[in-house]
Amino acid sequence: KKILLYNSGVKLVTASSGALDALIHLQGLGVEILVCGTCLDFFNLKSAIKVGQISNMYEIMHAMISADKVVSPY
């Protein structure tokens, strides 16, 4: 339902990302992609975003808390 990107994960929504095509496809299928705006600012990538919507950690954490299941790489 949602992909939540924060910390260095925000780099996945830029043109240089190898995951960009897959993320665009998933968004087209209705998956909501939320990208942390503060994290984009930290990496100076706000103007480089190619997919998803700029969000904030409040909304991202709310999505995690509300989810039935959270999958994390950690």
Secondary structure as GFF3:
##gff-version 3
##sequence-region A 1 74
A	DSSP	beta_strand	2	5	.	.	.	ID=ss1
A	DSSP	three_ten_helix	7	13	.	.	.	ID=ss2
A	DSSP	alpha_helix	20	28	.	.	.	ID=ss3
A	DSSP	beta_strand	32	36	.	.	.	ID=ss4
A	DSSP	alpha_helix	37	42	.	.	.	ID=ss5
A	DSSP	three_ten_helix	46	48	.	.	.	ID=ss6
A	DSSP	beta_strand	53	55	.	.	.	ID=ss7
A	DSSP	alpha_helix	57	66	.	.	.	ID=ss8
###
